Amino acid sequence: MSQSRTYQVRTYGCQMNVHDSERLSGLLEDAGYARAAEDTTADIVVFNTCAVRENADNRLYGNLGHLRPVKDANPGMQIAVGGCLAQKDRGEIVRRAPWVDVVFGTHNIGSLPALLERARVQKEAQVEIAESLEHFPSTLPSRRESAYAAWVSISVGCNNTCTFCIVPALRGKEQDRRPGDILAEVRALVAEGVSEITLLGQNVNAYGSGFGDRQAFSKLLRACGEIEGLERVRFTSPHPRDFTDDVIEAMAQTPNVMPQLHMPLQSGSSRVLKAMRRSYRQERFLGIVEKVREAMPQAAITTDIIVGFPGETEEDFEETLHVVREARFAAAFTFQYSKRPGTPAATMDGQVPPEVVKERYQRLVDLQEQISWEENKKLVGTEVELLVAEGEGRKDGERRRLSGRAPDNRLVHFAVGDAEEPRPGDVVTVEVTYAAPHHLVSDSGVRDLRRTRAGDAWAARNGEPVADRRPEVLLGMPRVGRPAEQPAPVGGCDLV
């Protein structure tokens, strides 16, 4: 394999797809490919697709159409399509876009390099869709996008039967990783400099159902709290049906589990929730929110909401607005319902007219924007500790700011002031001076800067100097007084 061949992975959809794309990149680099530079034509273009939204199909085939003349001008170029849409459409992809070389599914992403080589040698499209998981994604090579934060998959698949969702049909039944394997991966990541991990699962808090331990997820959170050097733990996405009190207790009692919860509501109407087969009702959802707030008053709660599900009435929609007012979400990811072929909801009676859906959607967005802004304004004048991020603020350059995430995951753009400039992965303390609906601003300068091993990892990846963090060796007579605290050496975590 020539070292000069390059690749590009284009990702659509959820965090699970982002995690899979890191594995796809790792597989390609392990096979000898190099990532294509910006504004260059890659030899291999991989689409990692999503099938949740109706326009996913249109977006994919539109992008494939744009690539056809590029491929015609570069005969050696290969195009691969994977992910949920590939699992769904299978051979339809090469029928509609015969210039595609490889189609692979959600269960066999590890086959990509071999399929590309087979397509190149045989000069014909390779379509390979497995019906069950061949390799747990986390066992495959990875090229992580971040030096300081990482995704860790704890399960794949989903056992729910939501009538609007096609994911279980494409990802399969839930399969859980063994706790020891998960914790070994987390420790290995921390040893590389990672300070924040996000535990991933289609229904993350159902973890343990595969081996019969209903408290496995809360135990996993507590075990993450014992890993030295791991500063922040997040998880997504939990299902209200499986949200138990032991998880809330573990969140509140484990210092490095962040006070943040993303819990999809989908609808505030108990009648609509029943039609969605969501297996909880409005009272249950609000009860969880109340318990979380009692245990962690500072917690930021975010959610997903679908507007215009078949049969939704104005009264049903008002119930959703009621829950939004009661829960006071920090943010909400809102969607207008769209049919997904193969789901029960696609053929339900009472499809809501698009103009009605659009009007309700705008009312919901307006209400949530107001609440988000009011909640953010309460933080003006407070100090927050930020994990400095890379690429979070699109206008940071022109406004001479950096960006970071607070413990509750709020995005904060901050001015450095006279302080030494931090690196992504370092930790700063700033005072919030301004609030907008979707972010906070600090223009008063950095109050405190803590250089971290995560920042060192970012610097090493980007070819910047890294300070020597080994403990100082003293020669001769010892100094008088209390010795200075020394930072932990790089790679100081033992693996199990």
TIFI-575790 format. One line per field, with one value per residue (C-alpha): residue number from 0; x negated, y negated, z; residue in one letter. Coordinates in steps of 0.25 Angstrom, whole numbers, plus 5000, padded with zeros to 4 digits. Layout:
BEGIN
k <- [NUM/...]
c1 <- [X/...]
c2 <- [Y/...]
c3 <- [Z/...]
r <- [A/...]
% end
This chain:
BEGIN
k <- [0/1/2/3/4/5/6/7/8/9/10/11/12/13/14/15/16/17/18/19/20/21/22/23/24/25/26/27/28/29/30/31/32/33/34/35/36/37/38/39/40/41/42/43/44/45/46/47/48/49/50/51/52/53/54/55/56/57/58/59/60/61/62/63/64/65/66/67/68/69/70/71/72/73/74/75/76/77/78/79/80/81/82/83/84/85/86/87/88/89/90/91/92/93/94/95/96/97/98/99/100/101/102/103/104/105/106/107/108/109/110/111/112/113/114/115/116/117/118/119/120/121/122/123/124/125/126/127/128/129/130/131/132/133/134/135/136/137/138/139/140/141/142/143/144/145/146/147/148/149/150/151/152/153/154/155/156/157/158/159/160/161/162/163/164/165/166/167/168/169/170/171/172/173/174/175/176/177/178/179/180/181/182/183/184/185/186/187/188/189/190/191/192/193/194/195/196/197/198/199/200/201/202/203/204/205/206/207/208/209/210/211/212/213/214/215/216/217/218/219/220/221/222/223/224/225/226/227/228/229/230/231/232/233/234/235/236/237/238/239/240/241/242/243/244/245/246/247/248/249/250/251/252/253/254/255/256/257/258/259/260/261/262/263/264/265/266/267/268/269/270/271/272/273/274/275/276/277/278/279/280/281/282/283/284/285/286/287/288/289/290/291/292/293/294/295/296/297/298/299/300/301/302/303/304/305/306/307/308/309/310/311/312/313/314/315/316/317/318/319/320/321/322/323/324/325/326/327/328/329/330/331/332/333/334/335/336/337/338/339/340/341/342/343/344/345/346/347/348/349/350/351/352/353/354/355/356/357/358/359/360/361/362/363/364/365/366/367/368/369/370/371/372/373/374/375/376/377/378/379/380/381/382/383/384/385/386/387/388/389/390/391/392/393/394/395/396/397/398/399/400/401/402/403/404/405/406/407/408/409/410/411/412/413/414/415/416/417/418/419/420/421/422/423/424/425/426/427/428/429/430/431/432/433/434/435/436/437/438/439/440/441/442/443/444/445/446/447/448/449/450/451/452/453/454/455/456/457/458/459/460/461/462/463/464/465/466/467/468/469/470/471/472/473/474/475/476/477/478/479/480/481/482/483/484/485/486/487/488/489/490/491/492/493/494/495]
c1 <- [5000/4994/4992/4996/5011/5020/5034/5045/5056/5069/5078/5093/5102/5100/5088/5088/5085/5074/5068/5069/5062/5050/5050/5051/5039/5031/5034/5030/5017/5014/5015/5005/5014/5011/5022/5024/5020/5030/5034/5028/5035/5034/5032/5042/5055/5063/5077/5082/5097/5109/5123/5130/5135/5143/5133/5122/5124/5125/5112/5104/5109/5107/5092/5090/5095/5085/5074/5076/5069/5058/5056/5057/5045/5038/5039/5032/5041/5050/5063/5069/5082/5084/5093/5108/5113/5103/5109/5123/5121/5111/5110/5119/5107/5099/5112/5114/5099/5092/5079/5078/5068/5071/5084/5082/5092/5092/5087/5075/5067/5055/5056/5054/5039/5041/5053/5046/5035/5044/5052/5039/5033/5047/5051/5065/5074/5073/5086/5084/5095/5093/5106/5099/5087/5074/5065/5068/5064/5055/5046/5042/5031/5035/5030/5036/5040/5037/5024/5031/5045/5050/5062/5063/5074/5080/5091/5096/5110/5124/5135/5146/5157/5160/5169/5162/5148/5141/5128/5131/5134/5120/5111/5117/5121/5113/5099/5091/5076/5070/5067/5053/5051/5057/5049/5036/5039/5042/5029/5021/5027/5024/5009/5009/5013/5028/5035/5050/5057/5072/5078/5087/5098/5111/5118/5106/5113/5119/5104/5104/5116/5108/5101/5113/5108/5118/5108/5096/5097/5096/5085/5078/5079/5073/5062/5058/5058/5046/5037/5026/5024/5038/5044/5058/5068/5080/5090/5100/5112/5120/5135/5144/5150/5137/5133/5132/5128/5115/5110/5114/5107/5094/5095/5096/5086/5075/5067/5062/5076/5080/5093/5100/5111/5116/5129/5138/5153/5158/5172/5178/5192/5194/5203/5193/5182/5191/5192/5177/5175/5167/5171/5171/5181/5180/5180/5169/5160/5162/5160/5146/5143/5147/5139/5127/5128/5130/5117/5109/5115/5105/5108/5111/5121/5123/5133/5138/5152/5160/5171/5183/5183/5195/5207/5201/5212/5211/5214/5203/5193/5197/5193/5179/5179/5183/5172/5162/5166/5166/5152/5145/5135/5122/5124/5133/5130/5143/5148/5159/5165/5161/5165/5155/5159/5159/5164/5178/5180/5178/5192/5200/5212/5213/5200/5199/5199/5185/5190/5196/5183/5175/5183/5182/5168/5165/5173/5165/5152/5156/5160/5147/5138/5145/5143/5128/5125/5131/5124/5111/5113/5113/5098/5093/5084/5080/5067/5066/5055/5053/5047/5041/5046/5041/5050/5062/5063/5065/5062/5051/5040/5047/5051/5038/5044/5043/5054/5056/5067/5071/5074/5089/5085/5088/5080/5072/5064/5053/5042/5029/5025/5011/5010/5001/5009/5015/5015/5027/5027/5023/5032/5035/5044/5052/5063/5076/5078/5089/5100/5106/5116/5106/5093/5086/5075/5064/5057/5050/5038/5033/5033/5025/5018/5015/5006/5010/5005/5017/5011/4997/5004/5010/4996/4989/4999/4997/4982/4981/4972/4976/4971/4963/4973/4964/4962/4950/4938/4931/4916/4908/4916/4931/4938/4945/4960/4972/4968/4976/4987/4982/4991/4993/4984/4989/4993/4995/5007/5006/5014/5022]
c2 <- [5000/4987/4977/4966/4970/4961/4962/4953/4958/4950/4952/4950/4952/4955/4957/4972/4968/4959/4970/4980/4970/4969/4984/4983/4973/4982/4994/4986/4981/4995/5000/4989/4977/4963/4953/4943/4929/4918/4913/4925/4937/4950/4963/4970/4962/4970/4965/4970/4968/4966/4971/4964/4952/4952/4943/4952/4959/4947/4941/4954/4956/4941/4942/4954/4947/4935/4945/4952/4942/4941/4956/4956/4946/4955/4970/4976/4969/4979/4975/4983/4982/4988/4985/4986/4982/4992/5003/4999/4996/5007/5010/4998/4989/4995/4995/4980/4977/4987/4979/4984/4994/5000/5001/5006/5006/5003/5017/5019/5005/5013/5019/5005/5007/5021/5016/5004/5013/5024/5013/5008/5021/5027/5013/5015/5010/5018/5018/5025/5023/5032/5036/5036/5029/5035/5026/5017/5003/5000/5012/5006/4996/4981/4968/4959/4944/4939/4941/4937/4943/4956/4965/4978/4988/4996/5003/5004/5006/5003/5012/5001/5001/4986/4985/4973/4979/4988/4989/5003/5009/5004/5005/5018/5022/5016/5023/5018/5018/5024/5014/5018/5015/5002/4997/5003/4994/4982/4984/4985/4972/4965/4970/4964/4950/4951/4943/4944/4956/4958/4972/4975/4984/4984/4985/4983/4985/4999/5004/5017/5023/5032/5039/5037/5025/5014/5005/5007/4993/4986/4996/4992/4977/4979/4988/4976/4967/4976/4974/4964/4953/4954/4941/4941/4952/4950/4960/4960/4963/4969/4973/4968/4982/4988/4976/4981/4974/4981/4974/4960/4964/4968/4955/4947/4954/4956/4943/4945/4948/4935/4928/4930/4938/4940/4948/4948/4944/4946/4941/4935/4942/4955/4959/4956/4963/4976/4975/4973/4986/4978/4986/4974/4962/4947/4949/4959/4950/4938/4947/4950/4936/4932/4943/4939/4924/4928/4936/4926/4912/4907/4918/4914/4923/4923/4931/4935/4932/4936/4927/4932/4947/4953/4950/4939/4929/4915/4920/4930/4919/4910/4922/4921/4906/4909/4919/4909/4898/4908/4914/4901/4908/4902/4905/4914/4921/4919/4926/4926/4940/4947/4960/4971/4983/4996/4990/4991/4976/4975/4981/4976/4968/4953/4948/4934/4924/4918/4903/4907/4914/4902/4893/4901/4903/4888/4886/4897/4891/4877/4883/4891/4879/4870/4881/4883/4869/4867/4878/4874/4860/4865/4869/4855/4851/4865/4872/4885/4895/4898/4909/4901/4906/4906/4902/4899/4884/4880/4866/4867/4862/4849/4846/4851/4861/4875/4885/4895/4904/4902/4915/4914/4914/4899/4893/4881/4871/4864/4854/4858/4844/4842/4857/4867/4873/4887/4899/4908/4918/4908/4903/4888/4881/4869/4860/4859/4845/4847/4858/4861/4872/4882/4878/4870/4859/4855/4843/4840/4849/4862/4863/4876/4885/4899/4906/4921/4934/4932/4919/4926/4937/4926/4919/4932/4935/4922/4921/4911/4911/4919/4915/4926/4931/4941/4938/4929/4937/4929/4930/4926/4921/4921/4908/4903/4902/4909/4915/4910/4920/4927/4930/4945/4950/4953/4967/4969/4978/4993/5002/5014]
c3 <- [5000/4996/5007/4998/4997/5005/5012/5017/5026/5025/5038/5039/5051/5066/5075/5072/5058/5062/5070/5059/5049/5059/5057/5042/5042/5051/5042/5029/5036/5041/5026/5022/5017/5022/5025/5013/5015/5015/5001/4994/4987/4995/4989/4998/5002/5013/5017/5030/5029/5039/5036/5047/5039/5026/5018/5021/5008/5000/5007/5004/4989/4987/4992/4984/4972/4974/4975/4962/4953/4963/4962/4947/4947/4957/4952/4964/4974/4983/4990/5001/5009/5022/5035/5037/5023/5017/5026/5022/5007/5004/4989/4986/4988/4976/4968/4970/4970/4962/4964/4978/4981/4995/5003/5017/5029/5044/5048/5040/5040/5042/5028/5021/5017/5011/5004/4998/4993/4987/4980/4974/4970/4964/4958/4963/4975/4988/4996/5009/5020/5033/5041/5054/5061/5056/5065/5076/5071/5083/5079/5066/5064/5066/5061/5072/5068/5081/5090/5103/5101/5097/5094/5101/5096/5107/5098/5084/5079/5086/5091/5091/5080/5079/5067/5061/5061/5051/5059/5066/5052/5047/5060/5065/5079/5091/5094/5106/5108/5120/5131/5132/5117/5118/5130/5123/5111/5120/5128/5115/5110/5123/5121/5108/5114/5112/5124/5120/5115/5110/5112/5100/5097/5089/5103/5112/5126/5121/5122/5130/5124/5116/5128/5138/5147/5148/5155/5146/5140/5154/5158/5145/5148/5162/5157/5147/5159/5165/5152/5156/5145/5140/5143/5135/5132/5124/5117/5107/5104/5116/5114/5125/5126/5132/5140/5154/5167/5169/5156/5162/5175/5167/5159/5171/5180/5169/5168/5154/5148/5143/5147/5133/5128/5114/5115/5103/5106/5091/5095/5108/5105/5112/5100/5090/5098/5098/5083/5082/5091/5100/5113/5122/5124/5127/5142/5142/5134/5142/5155/5150/5147/5161/5167/5159/5163/5178/5177/5168/5169/5159/5149/5134/5128/5113/5104/5090/5086/5074/5069/5060/5063/5056/5064/5072/5075/5080/5094/5093/5088/5100/5109/5103/5105/5120/5122/5116/5126/5137/5134/5130/5121/5119/5104/5095/5082/5075/5062/5053/5051/5038/5033/5033/5024/5032/5045/5050/5051/5036/5033/5045/5043/5047/5040/5044/5033/5030/5032/5046/5050/5046/5054/5066/5065/5064/5077/5084/5079/5084/5098/5100/5095/5106/5117/5112/5113/5126/5132/5126/5131/5145/5144/5141/5152/5156/5154/5145/5143/5128/5121/5109/5096/5082/5070/5079/5076/5061/5063/5074/5064/5060/5075/5081/5090/5094/5097/5108/5114/5128/5137/5133/5118/5116/5105/5110/5101/5109/5107/5112/5117/5122/5126/5119/5108/5111/5102/5099/5110/5120/5131/5134/5144/5138/5143/5134/5129/5119/5115/5102/5100/5095/5101/5112/5111/5120/5116/5130/5127/5133/5148/5149/5139/5142/5132/5130/5125/5115/5110/5109/5100/5091/5090/5087/5076/5070/5071/5081/5093/5105/5119/5127/5137/5144/5159/5162/5167/5178/5180/5193/5205/5204/5204/5217/5218/5212/5198/5186/5181/5168/5157/5153/5143/5129/5127/5142/5142/5143/5133/5138]
r <- [M/S/Q/S/R/T/Y/Q/V/R/T/Y/G/C/Q/M/N/V/H/D/S/E/R/L/S/G/L/L/E/D/A/G/Y/A/R/A/A/E/D/T/T/A/D/I/V/V/F/N/T/C/A/V/R/E/N/A/D/N/R/L/Y/G/N/L/G/H/L/R/P/V/K/D/A/N/P/G/M/Q/I/A/V/G/G/C/L/A/Q/K/D/R/G/E/I/V/R/R/A/P/W/V/D/V/V/F/G/T/H/N/I/G/S/L/P/A/L/L/E/R/A/R/V/Q/K/E/A/Q/V/E/I/A/E/S/L/E/H/F/P/S/T/L/P/S/R/R/E/S/A/Y/A/A/W/V/S/I/S/V/G/C/N/N/T/C/T/F/C/I/V/P/A/L/R/G/K/E/Q/D/R/R/P/G/D/I/L/A/E/V/R/A/L/V/A/E/G/V/S/E/I/T/L/L/G/Q/N/V/N/A/Y/G/S/G/F/G/D/R/Q/A/F/S/K/L/L/R/A/C/G/E/I/E/G/L/E/R/V/R/F/T/S/P/H/P/R/D/F/T/D/D/V/I/E/A/M/A/Q/T/P/N/V/M/P/Q/L/H/M/P/L/Q/S/G/S/S/R/V/L/K/A/M/R/R/S/Y/R/Q/E/R/F/L/G/I/V/E/K/V/R/E/A/M/P/Q/A/A/I/T/T/D/I/I/V/G/F/P/G/E/T/E/E/D/F/E/E/T/L/H/V/V/R/E/A/R/F/A/A/A/F/T/F/Q/Y/S/K/R/P/G/T/P/A/A/T/M/D/G/Q/V/P/P/E/V/V/K/E/R/Y/Q/R/L/V/D/L/Q/E/Q/I/S/W/E/E/N/K/K/L/V/G/T/E/V/E/L/L/V/A/E/G/E/G/R/K/D/G/E/R/R/R/L/S/G/R/A/P/D/N/R/L/V/H/F/A/V/G/D/A/E/E/P/R/P/G/D/V/V/T/V/E/V/T/Y/A/A/P/H/H/L/V/S/D/S/G/V/R/D/L/R/R/T/R/A/G/D/A/W/A/A/R/N/G/E/P/V/A/D/R/R/P/E/V/L/L/G/M/P/R/V/G/R/P/A/E/Q/P/A/P/V/G/G/C/D/L/V]
% end
